[in-house]
Amino acid sequence: MGLEMFGIGFAYVVNPATLFIILIDVVVGIVFGAIPGLTGTMAIALCLPLTFEMTPVNSFALLMGLYVGSCSGGLISAILLKIPGTPSSIATTFDGIPMADRGEAGKALGAGIVYSFLGGFFSFAVLFLIAPPLAAISVRFGPYEYFAIALFALTLISSVSGDSALKGMASGFVGMTLATAGISPMDGFPRFTFGVIELAGGFSLLPVMMGLFAVSELLRTVGNRDDDTAGVEVRKIRGFGFTMGEFWEQKWNFVRSCLIGTGIGILPGLGGSSANILAYIAAKKCSKHPEKFGTGILDGIVAPESANNAAVGGALVPLLTLGIPGDTVTAMLIGAFMVHGLNPGPLLFQHSGDVVYALFASLIVANFVMIAVEFWGIRIFVNLLRVPKHVLLPAIIVMCLVGAFGLNNRVFDIWTVIAFGALGHLMHKYRYPLTPLILGFILGPMAELNLRRGLQMAEGNFFSFFNSPVAAFFIAVSLLSLLRVLGGWGLRMMRRQYRGGATGTSKEQP
């Protein structure tokens, strides 16, 4: 039955009109993903009205093309412009930027494109084969489980803190604090608004991200007169820029990252913005050479790009099987289903199986179109590195500000970009890492909301969280992770004191 329905789905999709729609919208999605300030959510929001007069098959072909293209397009600006095009490509900057600075931008792009393609296919296979049982498991997760998972993720901040775990923890705490500004999600009480009405809605992730990465980069370039403003050397590449040996070395990194991305995609509310960072952290922890992460290695490209594209198929699992959106994009896809008289949920496969399998076929075709378009474009994209920074960066800042305003039509978001740009510049100057701040900003609200929900359910008894085996496991692992970090920090302090004492003793001797 499944193979027969797949055949019907491909029969609907493989026709000139539908293929042309997918091609155009994958390109549009890549552009939206690559331009800082624009996202896949914005692309789908703008193009959703175009689907009202289309057939259901062409509608979902259009939307899947945008979804796949925008998720992959973020790696282009993350590697070439040092600015993540979307929140799903934040971790790609960590090793993509050093590789581009060495003239290996083509290799970084090639690896990102290939593993985006493979990560998408991995999650599509999960979506096709085991969507219902996975969705049934994820829907059982409640506040206890979500809080424990968020807590565990927050304890991993030390892995992306650079040389100083203390500075990383401080940066993560700042991110969590900034995320609390606005209306409390539980009781509707305004917090840290200081009488500013616009702060009632809090800070949006996109302006925060653009300020920390784009504006701070501009300020850093302006302040460094010795910076190379004439572009960097770009090495010629063959194929996708890496060898089969390098490809084979990444097999376990790829599988692990895909599992993380798919799992996080299935859990509603997390999405690719968490998946790419957590996959990067996992790759670093499991690596035999963790000290090389952040210096420009393929492992740091493979992990986030495999994970964020794997989250695409994962996010569609609860949408199609339970009617629960996995991220902001799939939340908008519910509207597309409703427009065409379809109700996502357990009965969707029975009542509209042809449309569902046409959607699956659109995902596969869009994934092939994505890798073809980006492979053709690699040699064009890398020419951005030849543009002088004093020409390129002002244009990027304008796009960021326009994109920030277009997000909610608020001038306040423009000031948010500028303010966080100044904060990012100061943090870079005093060597405070930006990644923990972003991680705290993303995961802090999730931890707070589910902690308060769980305490309400348990009537204030925190130990009730341990009644859930999943929550108990992740809380225990979080405590062990925290003890390891504090223990490592204490050992380093003792070593410094010992060395300082030994040096002082040697100086006192004649």
ROROLO-343447 format. One record per residue (C-alpha): residue number from 1; residue in one letter; x, y, z. Coordinates in steps of 0.25 Angstrom, whole numbers, m for minus. Example, Ala and Ser with C-alpha at 12.3 -4.5 7.8 and 13.67 -1.06 7.14 Angstrom:
k:1&r:a&X:49&Y:m18&Z:31 $
k:2&r:s&X:55&Y:m4&Z:29 $
END
This chain:
k:1&r:m&X:0&Y:0&Z:0 $
k:2&r:g&X:11&Y:10&Z:4 $
k:3&r:l&X:19&Y:8&Z:m9 $
k:4&r:e&X:6&Y:9&Z:m17 $
k:5&r:m&X:3&Y:22&Z:m10 $
k:6&r:f&X:17&Y:27&Z:m13 $
k:7&r:g&X:15&Y:24&Z:m28 $
k:8&r:i&X:2&Y:32&Z:m28 $
k:9&r:g&X:9&Y:44&Z:m20 $
k:10&r:f&X:21&Y:44&Z:m30 $
k:11&r:a&X:11&Y:43&Z:m42 $
k:12&r:y&X:4&Y:56&Z:m37 $
k:13&r:v&X:17&Y:63&Z:m35 $
k:14&r:v&X:25&Y:59&Z:m47 $
k:15&r:n&X:19&Y:68&Z:m57 $
k:16&r:p&X:25&Y:81&Z:m63 $
k:17&r:a&X:16&Y:91&Z:m56 $
k:18&r:t&X:18&Y:85&Z:m42 $
k:19&r:l&X:33&Y:83&Z:m45 $
k:20&r:f&X:34&Y:97&Z:m49 $
k:21&r:i&X:27&Y:102&Z:m36 $
k:22&r:i&X:37&Y:94&Z:m28 $
k:23&r:l&X:49&Y:99&Z:m35 $
k:24&r:i&X:45&Y:114&Z:m34 $
k:25&r:d&X:41&Y:113&Z:m19 $
k:26&r:v&X:54&Y:105&Z:m15 $
k:27&r:v&X:62&Y:117&Z:m21 $
k:28&r:v&X:53&Y:127&Z:m14 $
k:29&r:g&X:55&Y:119&Z:m1 $
k:30&r:i&X:70&Y:119&Z:m3 $
k:31&r:v&X:70&Y:134&Z:m5 $
k:32&r:f&X:61&Y:136&Z:7 $
k:33&r:g&X:70&Y:127&Z:16 $
k:34&r:a&X:83&Y:134&Z:11 $
k:35&r:i&X:79&Y:148&Z:13 $
k:36&r:p&X:81&Y:152&Z:27 $
k:37&r:g&X:67&Y:157&Z:33 $
k:38&r:l&X:59&Y:148&Z:24 $
k:39&r:t&X:54&Y:134&Z:28 $
k:40&r:g&X:47&Y:122&Z:23 $
k:41&r:t&X:35&Y:126&Z:32 $
k:42&r:m&X:35&Y:140&Z:25 $
k:43&r:a&X:36&Y:133&Z:11 $
k:44&r:i&X:24&Y:124&Z:14 $
k:45&r:a&X:16&Y:135&Z:20 $
k:46&r:l&X:18&Y:144&Z:8 $
k:47&r:c&X:15&Y:133&Z:m2 $
k:48&r:l&X:3&Y:126&Z:6 $
k:49&r:p&X:m7&Y:135&Z:m1 $
k:50&r:l&X:m2&Y:130&Z:m15 $
k:51&r:t&X:m7&Y:116&Z:m11 $
k:52&r:f&X:m22&Y:119&Z:m9 $
k:53&r:e&X:m25&Y:117&Z:m24 $
k:54&r:m&X:m16&Y:105&Z:m26 $
k:55&r:t&X:m19&Y:91&Z:m25 $
k:56&r:p&X:m15&Y:84&Z:m12 $
k:57&r:v&X:m3&Y:77&Z:m19 $
k:58&r:n&X:3&Y:90&Z:m25 $
k:59&r:s&X:1&Y:97&Z:m12 $
k:60&r:f&X:9&Y:88&Z:m4 $
k:61&r:a&X:19&Y:86&Z:m15 $
k:62&r:l&X:21&Y:102&Z:m14 $
k:63&r:l&X:22&Y:102&Z:1 $
k:64&r:m&X:31&Y:90&Z:2 $
k:65&r:g&X:41&Y:96&Z:m8 $
k:66&r:l&X:41&Y:109&Z:1 $
k:67&r:y&X:43&Y:101&Z:14 $
k:68&r:v&X:55&Y:92&Z:8 $
k:69&r:g&X:61&Y:104&Z:1 $
k:70&r:s&X:61&Y:113&Z:13 $
k:71&r:c&X:66&Y:103&Z:23 $
k:72&r:s&X:78&Y:101&Z:14 $
k:73&r:g&X:81&Y:115&Z:9 $
k:74&r:g&X:85&Y:120&Z:23 $
k:75&r:l&X:98&Y:113&Z:22 $
k:76&r:i&X:102&Y:122&Z:10 $
k:77&r:s&X:103&Y:135&Z:19 $
k:78&r:a&X:107&Y:128&Z:31 $
k:79&r:i&X:120&Y:124&Z:24 $
k:80&r:l&X:122&Y:135&Z:14 $
k:81&r:l&X:117&Y:147&Z:22 $
k:82&r:k&X:120&Y:142&Z:36 $
k:83&r:i&X:105&Y:144&Z:39 $
k:84&r:p&X:95&Y:133&Z:41 $
k:85&r:g&X:84&Y:135&Z:30 $
k:86&r:t&X:74&Y:128&Z:39 $
k:87&r:p&X:74&Y:123&Z:54 $
k:88&r:s&X:76&Y:109&Z:49 $
k:89&r:s&X:90&Y:112&Z:44 $
k:90&r:i&X:96&Y:119&Z:56 $
k:91&r:a&X:106&Y:108&Z:59 $
k:92&r:t&X:110&Y:107&Z:44 $
k:93&r:t&X:118&Y:120&Z:47 $
k:94&r:f&X:127&Y:114&Z:57 $
k:95&r:d&X:135&Y:106&Z:47 $
k:96&r:g&X:130&Y:112&Z:34 $
k:97&r:i&X:136&Y:126&Z:37 $
k:98&r:p&X:151&Y:120&Z:40 $
k:99&r:m&X:150&Y:112&Z:27 $
k:100&r:a&X:146&Y:124&Z:19 $
k:101&r:d&X:157&Y:132&Z:25 $
k:102&r:r&X:167&Y:121&Z:21 $
k:103&r:g&X:161&Y:122&Z:6 $
k:104&r:e&X:153&Y:109&Z:8 $
k:105&r:a&X:140&Y:115&Z:7 $
k:106&r:g&X:136&Y:106&Z:m5 $
k:107&r:k&X:140&Y:94&Z:3 $
k:108&r:a&X:131&Y:98&Z:15 $
k:109&r:l&X:120&Y:102&Z:5 $
k:110&r:g&X:121&Y:88&Z:m2 $
k:111&r:a&X:121&Y:80&Z:11 $
k:112&r:g&X:109&Y:88&Z:16 $
k:113&r:i&X:101&Y:86&Z:4 $
k:114&r:v&X:104&Y:71&Z:3 $
k:115&r:y&X:100&Y:69&Z:18 $
k:116&r:s&X:88&Y:78&Z:17 $
k:117&r:f&X:83&Y:69&Z:6 $
k:118&r:l&X:87&Y:56&Z:13 $
k:119&r:g&X:81&Y:61&Z:26 $
k:120&r:g&X:68&Y:64&Z:19 $
k:121&r:f&X:67&Y:50&Z:13 $
k:122&r:f&X:70&Y:44&Z:27 $
k:123&r:s&X:58&Y:51&Z:33 $
k:124&r:f&X:49&Y:49&Z:21 $
k:125&r:a&X:52&Y:34&Z:23 $
k:126&r:v&X:48&Y:35&Z:37 $
k:127&r:l&X:35&Y:43&Z:33 $
k:128&r:f&X:31&Y:33&Z:23 $
k:129&r:l&X:34&Y:20&Z:31 $
k:130&r:i&X:32&Y:22&Z:46 $
k:131&r:a&X:24&Y:36&Z:47 $
k:132&r:p&X:12&Y:31&Z:55 $
k:133&r:p&X:19&Y:23&Z:66 $
k:134&r:l&X:29&Y:34&Z:68 $
k:135&r:a&X:18&Y:45&Z:69 $
k:136&r:a&X:11&Y:36&Z:79 $
k:137&r:i&X:23&Y:36&Z:88 $
k:138&r:s&X:26&Y:51&Z:87 $
k:139&r:v&X:11&Y:55&Z:90 $
k:140&r:r&X:13&Y:48&Z:103 $
k:141&r:f&X:24&Y:58&Z:107 $
k:142&r:g&X:19&Y:68&Z:117 $
k:143&r:p&X:25&Y:80&Z:125 $
k:144&r:y&X:33&Y:70&Z:134 $
k:145&r:e&X:40&Y:65&Z:122 $
k:146&r:y&X:42&Y:78&Z:114 $
k:147&r:f&X:48&Y:85&Z:126 $
k:148&r:a&X:58&Y:73&Z:128 $
k:149&r:i&X:62&Y:74&Z:114 $
k:150&r:a&X:64&Y:89&Z:114 $
k:151&r:l&X:72&Y:88&Z:127 $
k:152&r:f&X:81&Y:78&Z:121 $
k:153&r:a&X:83&Y:86&Z:108 $
k:154&r:l&X:86&Y:98&Z:117 $
k:155&r:t&X:97&Y:90&Z:125 $
k:156&r:l&X:104&Y:88&Z:111 $
k:157&r:i&X:107&Y:103&Z:111 $
k:158&r:s&X:121&Y:100&Z:116 $
k:159&r:s&X:124&Y:92&Z:103 $
k:160&r:v&X:123&Y:105&Z:94 $
k:161&r:s&X:129&Y:114&Z:105 $
k:162&r:g&X:143&Y:115&Z:99 $
k:163&r:d&X:155&Y:116&Z:109 $
k:164&r:s&X:147&Y:121&Z:120 $
k:165&r:a&X:135&Y:113&Z:126 $
k:166&r:l&X:132&Y:124&Z:136 $
k:167&r:k&X:130&Y:134&Z:124 $
k:168&r:g&X:122&Y:124&Z:117 $
k:169&r:m&X:113&Y:122&Z:128 $
k:170&r:a&X:112&Y:137&Z:131 $
k:171&r:s&X:108&Y:139&Z:116 $
k:172&r:g&X:98&Y:128&Z:116 $
k:173&r:f&X:92&Y:135&Z:129 $
k:174&r:v&X:91&Y:148&Z:122 $
k:175&r:g&X:83&Y:141&Z:110 $
k:176&r:m&X:73&Y:135&Z:120 $
k:177&r:t&X:71&Y:148&Z:127 $
k:178&r:l&X:69&Y:156&Z:114 $
k:179&r:a&X:59&Y:145&Z:110 $
k:180&r:t&X:50&Y:148&Z:122 $
k:181&r:a&X:47&Y:162&Z:118 $
k:182&r:g&X:32&Y:164&Z:114 $
k:183&r:i&X:19&Y:158&Z:118 $
k:184&r:s&X:20&Y:146&Z:127 $
k:185&r:p&X:15&Y:133&Z:120 $
k:186&r:m&X:8&Y:128&Z:132 $
k:187&r:d&X:1&Y:139&Z:139 $
k:188&r:g&X:2&Y:151&Z:129 $
k:189&r:f&X:10&Y:160&Z:138 $
k:190&r:p&X:20&Y:170&Z:131 $
k:191&r:r&X:34&Y:167&Z:135 $
k:192&r:f&X:46&Y:176&Z:132 $
k:193&r:t&X:39&Y:185&Z:123 $
k:194&r:f&X:43&Y:198&Z:130 $
k:195&r:g&X:30&Y:205&Z:125 $
k:196&r:v&X:34&Y:203&Z:111 $
k:197&r:i&X:21&Y:198&Z:104 $
k:198&r:e&X:29&Y:191&Z:92 $
k:199&r:l&X:37&Y:182&Z:103 $
k:200&r:a&X:24&Y:175&Z:106 $
k:201&r:g&X:26&Y:166&Z:95 $
k:202&r:g&X:40&Y:163&Z:99 $
k:203&r:f&X:52&Y:162&Z:89 $
k:204&r:s&X:50&Y:154&Z:76 $
k:205&r:l&X:61&Y:144&Z:73 $
k:206&r:l&X:63&Y:149&Z:59 $
k:207&r:p&X:67&Y:163&Z:63 $
k:208&r:v&X:75&Y:158&Z:74 $
k:209&r:m&X:83&Y:149&Z:65 $
k:210&r:m&X:85&Y:159&Z:55 $
k:211&r:g&X:90&Y:169&Z:65 $
k:212&r:l&X:100&Y:160&Z:71 $
k:213&r:f&X:106&Y:155&Z:58 $
k:214&r:a&X:104&Y:165&Z:48 $
k:215&r:v&X:105&Y:179&Z:55 $
k:216&r:s&X:116&Y:174&Z:64 $
k:217&r:e&X:124&Y:169&Z:52 $
k:218&r:l&X:122&Y:183&Z:46 $
k:219&r:l&X:127&Y:190&Z:58 $
k:220&r:r&X:138&Y:180&Z:59 $
k:221&r:t&X:143&Y:183&Z:45 $
k:222&r:v&X:141&Y:198&Z:47 $
k:223&r:g&X:150&Y:198&Z:59 $
k:224&r:n&X:161&Y:189&Z:53 $
k:225&r:r&X:168&Y:197&Z:42 $
k:226&r:d&X:177&Y:186&Z:39 $
k:227&r:d&X:166&Y:177&Z:35 $
k:228&r:d&X:166&Y:172&Z:21 $
k:229&r:t&X:156&Y:180&Z:14 $
k:230&r:a&X:160&Y:176&Z:0 $
k:231&r:g&X:154&Y:162&Z:1 $
k:232&r:v&X:161&Y:149&Z:3 $
k:233&r:e&X:167&Y:138&Z:m5 $
k:234&r:v&X:157&Y:128&Z:m11 $
k:235&r:r&X:163&Y:115&Z:m15 $
k:236&r:k&X:158&Y:107&Z:m27 $
k:237&r:i&X:150&Y:95&Z:m23 $
k:238&r:r&X:146&Y:82&Z:m31 $
k:239&r:g&X:133&Y:76&Z:m29 $
k:240&r:f&X:128&Y:79&Z:m15 $
k:241&r:g&X:142&Y:82&Z:m10 $
k:242&r:f&X:144&Y:70&Z:m1 $
k:243&r:t&X:149&Y:56&Z:m3 $
k:244&r:m&X:142&Y:42&Z:m2 $
k:245&r:g&X:152&Y:40&Z:10 $
k:246&r:e&X:147&Y:52&Z:17 $
k:247&r:f&X:133&Y:48&Z:14 $
k:248&r:w&X:135&Y:34&Z:20 $
k:249&r:e&X:141&Y:40&Z:33 $
k:250&r:q&X:128&Y:48&Z:36 $
k:251&r:k&X:119&Y:36&Z:36 $
k:252&r:w&X:117&Y:35&Z:51 $
k:253&r:n&X:116&Y:50&Z:52 $
k:254&r:f&X:106&Y:50&Z:41 $
k:255&r:v&X:97&Y:39&Z:47 $
k:256&r:r&X:98&Y:45&Z:62 $
k:257&r:s&X:94&Y:59&Z:57 $
k:258&r:c&X:83&Y:54&Z:48 $
k:259&r:l&X:77&Y:46&Z:60 $
k:260&r:i&X:78&Y:59&Z:69 $
k:261&r:g&X:72&Y:68&Z:58 $
k:262&r:t&X:60&Y:58&Z:55 $
k:263&r:g&X:58&Y:56&Z:70 $
k:264&r:i&X:58&Y:71&Z:73 $
k:265&r:g&X:49&Y:74&Z:61 $
k:266&r:i&X:39&Y:64&Z:66 $
k:267&r:l&X:38&Y:71&Z:80 $
k:268&r:p&X:28&Y:83&Z:78 $
k:269&r:g&X:34&Y:96&Z:81 $
k:270&r:l&X:49&Y:94&Z:79 $
k:271&r:g&X:52&Y:93&Z:64 $
k:272&r:g&X:65&Y:95&Z:56 $
k:273&r:s&X:70&Y:107&Z:64 $
k:274&r:s&X:73&Y:98&Z:76 $
k:275&r:a&X:76&Y:85&Z:67 $
k:276&r:n&X:88&Y:91&Z:60 $
k:277&r:i&X:95&Y:96&Z:73 $
k:278&r:l&X:92&Y:83&Z:81 $
k:279&r:a&X:97&Y:75&Z:69 $
k:280&r:y&X:110&Y:83&Z:69 $
k:281&r:i&X:112&Y:82&Z:84 $
k:282&r:a&X:110&Y:67&Z:83 $
k:283&r:a&X:120&Y:66&Z:72 $
k:284&r:k&X:130&Y:73&Z:80 $
k:285&r:k&X:128&Y:65&Z:92 $
k:286&r:c&X:129&Y:52&Z:84 $
k:287&r:s&X:141&Y:56&Z:76 $
k:288&r:k&X:155&Y:51&Z:78 $
k:289&r:h&X:161&Y:65&Z:75 $
k:290&r:p&X:151&Y:75&Z:82 $
k:291&r:e&X:161&Y:86&Z:83 $
k:292&r:k&X:160&Y:87&Z:67 $
k:293&r:f&X:146&Y:91&Z:68 $
k:294&r:g&X:145&Y:106&Z:65 $
k:295&r:t&X:157&Y:106&Z:57 $
k:296&r:g&X:151&Y:102&Z:44 $
k:297&r:i&X:149&Y:87&Z:42 $
k:298&r:l&X:138&Y:79&Z:34 $
k:299&r:d&X:132&Y:73&Z:47 $
k:300&r:g&X:127&Y:86&Z:51 $
k:301&r:i&X:120&Y:88&Z:37 $
k:302&r:v&X:115&Y:74&Z:36 $
k:303&r:a&X:108&Y:74&Z:50 $
k:304&r:p&X:99&Y:86&Z:50 $
k:305&r:e&X:96&Y:85&Z:35 $
k:306&r:s&X:92&Y:71&Z:36 $
k:307&r:a&X:83&Y:74&Z:49 $
k:308&r:n&X:76&Y:86&Z:44 $
k:309&r:n&X:71&Y:79&Z:31 $
k:310&r:a&X:68&Y:67&Z:39 $
k:311&r:a&X:59&Y:75&Z:47 $
k:312&r:v&X:50&Y:78&Z:35 $
k:313&r:g&X:45&Y:64&Z:34 $
k:314&r:g&X:44&Y:63&Z:49 $
k:315&r:a&X:35&Y:75&Z:50 $
k:316&r:l&X:26&Y:70&Z:40 $
k:317&r:v&X:24&Y:57&Z:48 $
k:318&r:p&X:15&Y:63&Z:59 $
k:319&r:l&X:8&Y:72&Z:49 $
k:320&r:l&X:3&Y:61&Z:40 $
k:321&r:t&X:0&Y:50&Z:50 $
k:322&r:l&X:m5&Y:58&Z:61 $
k:323&r:g&X:m8&Y:72&Z:56 $
k:324&r:i&X:2&Y:78&Z:65 $
k:325&r:p&X:12&Y:88&Z:59 $
k:326&r:g&X:27&Y:85&Z:62 $
k:327&r:d&X:32&Y:99&Z:59 $
k:328&r:t&X:27&Y:113&Z:53 $
k:329&r:v&X:28&Y:108&Z:39 $
k:330&r:t&X:19&Y:96&Z:41 $
k:331&r:a&X:10&Y:105&Z:50 $
k:332&r:m&X:7&Y:113&Z:37 $
k:333&r:l&X:5&Y:100&Z:29 $
k:334&r:i&X:m7&Y:97&Z:37 $
k:335&r:g&X:m13&Y:109&Z:31 $
k:336&r:a&X:m10&Y:103&Z:17 $
k:337&r:f&X:m17&Y:90&Z:21 $
k:338&r:m&X:m29&Y:98&Z:26 $
k:339&r:v&X:m30&Y:106&Z:13 $
k:340&r:h&X:m32&Y:93&Z:5 $
k:341&r:g&X:m41&Y:87&Z:14 $
k:342&r:l&X:m31&Y:77&Z:20 $
k:343&r:n&X:m30&Y:74&Z:35 $
k:344&r:p&X:m16&Y:69&Z:39 $
k:345&r:g&X:m16&Y:58&Z:49 $
k:346&r:p&X:m18&Y:43&Z:51 $
k:347&r:l&X:m29&Y:42&Z:40 $
k:348&r:l&X:m21&Y:50&Z:29 $
k:349&r:f&X:m14&Y:38&Z:23 $
k:350&r:q&X:m28&Y:31&Z:22 $
k:351&r:h&X:m36&Y:42&Z:16 $
k:352&r:s&X:m25&Y:50&Z:8 $
k:353&r:g&X:m14&Y:40&Z:6 $
k:354&r:d&X:m12&Y:44&Z:m8 $
k:355&r:v&X:m9&Y:59&Z:m4 $
k:356&r:v&X:0&Y:54&Z:7 $
k:357&r:y&X:9&Y:45&Z:m2 $
k:358&r:a&X:9&Y:56&Z:m12 $
k:359&r:l&X:15&Y:65&Z:m1 $
k:360&r:f&X:25&Y:54&Z:2 $
k:361&r:a&X:29&Y:54&Z:m13 $
k:362&r:s&X:30&Y:69&Z:m13 $
k:363&r:l&X:40&Y:68&Z:m1 $
k:364&r:i&X:49&Y:58&Z:m9 $
k:365&r:v&X:49&Y:66&Z:m22 $
k:366&r:a&X:51&Y:79&Z:m14 $
k:367&r:n&X:63&Y:73&Z:m7 $
k:368&r:f&X:69&Y:69&Z:m21 $
k:369&r:v&X:66&Y:82&Z:m27 $
k:370&r:m&X:73&Y:89&Z:m15 $
k:371&r:i&X:86&Y:81&Z:m16 $
k:372&r:a&X:86&Y:84&Z:m31 $
k:373&r:v&X:84&Y:99&Z:m30 $
k:374&r:e&X:94&Y:101&Z:m19 $
k:375&r:f&X:104&Y:92&Z:m26 $
k:376&r:w&X:103&Y:101&Z:m38 $
k:377&r:g&X:103&Y:113&Z:m29 $
k:378&r:i&X:116&Y:110&Z:m21 $
k:379&r:r&X:125&Y:117&Z:m30 $
k:380&r:i&X:116&Y:129&Z:m31 $
k:381&r:f&X:114&Y:130&Z:m16 $
k:382&r:v&X:129&Y:130&Z:m12 $
k:383&r:n&X:131&Y:142&Z:m20 $
k:384&r:l&X:124&Y:150&Z:m9 $
k:385&r:l&X:138&Y:148&Z:m1 $
k:386&r:r&X:144&Y:157&Z:m12 $
k:387&r:v&X:135&Y:169&Z:m9 $
k:388&r:p&X:142&Y:179&Z:0 $
k:389&r:k&X:136&Y:179&Z:14 $
k:390&r:h&X:134&Y:194&Z:14 $
k:391&r:v&X:124&Y:192&Z:2 $
k:392&r:l&X:118&Y:179&Z:7 $
k:393&r:l&X:116&Y:181&Z:21 $
k:394&r:p&X:107&Y:194&Z:20 $
k:395&r:a&X:98&Y:187&Z:10 $
k:396&r:i&X:97&Y:175&Z:20 $
k:397&r:i&X:93&Y:184&Z:31 $
k:398&r:v&X:82&Y:191&Z:23 $
k:399&r:m&X:76&Y:177&Z:19 $
k:400&r:c&X:77&Y:173&Z:34 $
k:401&r:l&X:70&Y:186&Z:38 $
k:402&r:v&X:59&Y:184&Z:28 $
k:403&r:g&X:57&Y:170&Z:31 $
k:404&r:a&X:56&Y:173&Z:46 $
k:405&r:f&X:45&Y:183&Z:43 $
k:406&r:g&X:38&Y:174&Z:34 $
k:407&r:l&X:37&Y:163&Z:45 $
k:408&r:n&X:27&Y:170&Z:53 $
k:409&r:n&X:26&Y:184&Z:46 $
k:410&r:r&X:32&Y:190&Z:59 $
k:411&r:v&X:43&Y:201&Z:59 $
k:412&r:f&X:46&Y:195&Z:73 $
k:413&r:d&X:52&Y:183&Z:66 $
k:414&r:i&X:62&Y:192&Z:58 $
k:415&r:w&X:67&Y:198&Z:72 $
k:416&r:t&X:68&Y:183&Z:77 $
k:417&r:v&X:77&Y:180&Z:66 $
k:418&r:i&X:86&Y:192&Z:69 $
k:419&r:a&X:86&Y:190&Z:84 $
k:420&r:f&X:90&Y:175&Z:83 $
k:421&r:g&X:100&Y:179&Z:72 $
k:422&r:a&X:107&Y:188&Z:83 $
k:423&r:l&X:106&Y:177&Z:93 $
k:424&r:g&X:112&Y:167&Z:84 $
k:425&r:h&X:124&Y:176&Z:81 $
k:426&r:l&X:126&Y:178&Z:96 $
k:427&r:m&X:126&Y:163&Z:98 $
k:428&r:h&X:135&Y:161&Z:87 $
k:429&r:k&X:145&Y:172&Z:92 $
k:430&r:y&X:145&Y:165&Z:106 $
k:431&r:r&X:145&Y:151&Z:101 $
k:432&r:y&X:131&Y:147&Z:105 $
k:433&r:p&X:126&Y:136&Z:96 $
k:434&r:l&X:113&Y:139&Z:88 $
k:435&r:t&X:108&Y:125&Z:86 $
k:436&r:p&X:104&Y:122&Z:101 $
k:437&r:l&X:96&Y:135&Z:101 $
k:438&r:i&X:88&Y:131&Z:89 $
k:439&r:l&X:86&Y:117&Z:95 $
k:440&r:g&X:81&Y:123&Z:108 $
k:441&r:f&X:72&Y:132&Z:100 $
k:442&r:i&X:66&Y:121&Z:92 $
k:443&r:l&X:65&Y:110&Z:103 $
k:444&r:g&X:63&Y:119&Z:116 $
k:445&r:p&X:48&Y:122&Z:113 $
k:446&r:m&X:45&Y:107&Z:110 $
k:447&r:a&X:52&Y:103&Z:123 $
k:448&r:e&X:44&Y:114&Z:131 $
k:449&r:l&X:30&Y:112&Z:125 $
k:450&r:n&X:31&Y:97&Z:127 $
k:451&r:l&X:37&Y:98&Z:141 $
k:452&r:r&X:25&Y:107&Z:145 $
k:453&r:r&X:15&Y:98&Z:138 $
k:454&r:g&X:21&Y:86&Z:145 $
k:455&r:l&X:21&Y:92&Z:159 $
k:456&r:q&X:6&Y:96&Z:157 $
k:457&r:m&X:3&Y:81&Z:153 $
k:458&r:a&X:11&Y:77&Z:165 $
k:459&r:e&X:5&Y:87&Z:175 $
k:460&r:g&X:19&Y:93&Z:177 $
k:461&r:n&X:26&Y:80&Z:180 $
k:462&r:f&X:39&Y:79&Z:171 $
k:463&r:f&X:41&Y:65&Z:174 $
k:464&r:s&X:29&Y:61&Z:166 $
k:465&r:f&X:38&Y:63&Z:154 $
k:466&r:f&X:45&Y:50&Z:157 $
k:467&r:n&X:32&Y:42&Z:156 $
k:468&r:s&X:35&Y:43&Z:141 $
k:469&r:p&X:46&Y:34&Z:137 $
k:470&r:v&X:50&Y:43&Z:125 $
k:471&r:a&X:50&Y:55&Z:134 $
k:472&r:a&X:58&Y:48&Z:145 $
k:473&r:f&X:68&Y:43&Z:135 $
k:474&r:f&X:71&Y:57&Z:129 $
k:475&r:i&X:71&Y:64&Z:142 $
k:476&r:a&X:81&Y:54&Z:147 $
k:477&r:v&X:90&Y:55&Z:135 $
k:478&r:s&X:89&Y:70&Z:136 $
k:479&r:l&X:94&Y:70&Z:150 $
k:480&r:l&X:106&Y:61&Z:146 $
k:481&r:s&X:109&Y:70&Z:135 $
k:482&r:l&X:109&Y:82&Z:144 $
k:483&r:l&X:117&Y:75&Z:154 $
k:484&r:r&X:127&Y:72&Z:144 $
k:485&r:v&X:128&Y:86&Z:139 $
k:486&r:l&X:130&Y:92&Z:153 $
k:487&r:g&X:140&Y:81&Z:157 $
k:488&r:g&X:148&Y:84&Z:144 $
k:489&r:w&X:147&Y:99&Z:147 $
k:490&r:g&X:152&Y:96&Z:162 $
k:491&r:l&X:164&Y:88&Z:157 $
k:492&r:r&X:168&Y:98&Z:147 $
k:493&r:m&X:168&Y:109&Z:159 $
k:494&r:m&X:176&Y:100&Z:168 $
k:495&r:r&X:186&Y:98&Z:157 $
k:496&r:r&X:188&Y:113&Z:155 $
k:497&r:q&X:189&Y:115&Z:169 $
k:498&r:y&X:200&Y:104&Z:170 $
k:499&r:r&X:207&Y:109&Z:158 $
k:500&r:g&X:206&Y:123&Z:164 $
k:501&r:g&X:211&Y:119&Z:178 $
k:502&r:a&X:223&Y:111&Z:171 $
k:503&r:t&X:227&Y:123&Z:163 $
k:504&r:g&X:226&Y:132&Z:175 $
k:505&r:t&X:235&Y:122&Z:183 $
k:506&r:s&X:245&Y:122&Z:173 $
k:507&r:k&X:246&Y:137&Z:172 $
k:508&r:e&X:249&Y:138&Z:187 $
k:509&r:q&X:261&Y:128&Z:186 $
k:510&r:p&X:274&Y:135&Z:184 $
END
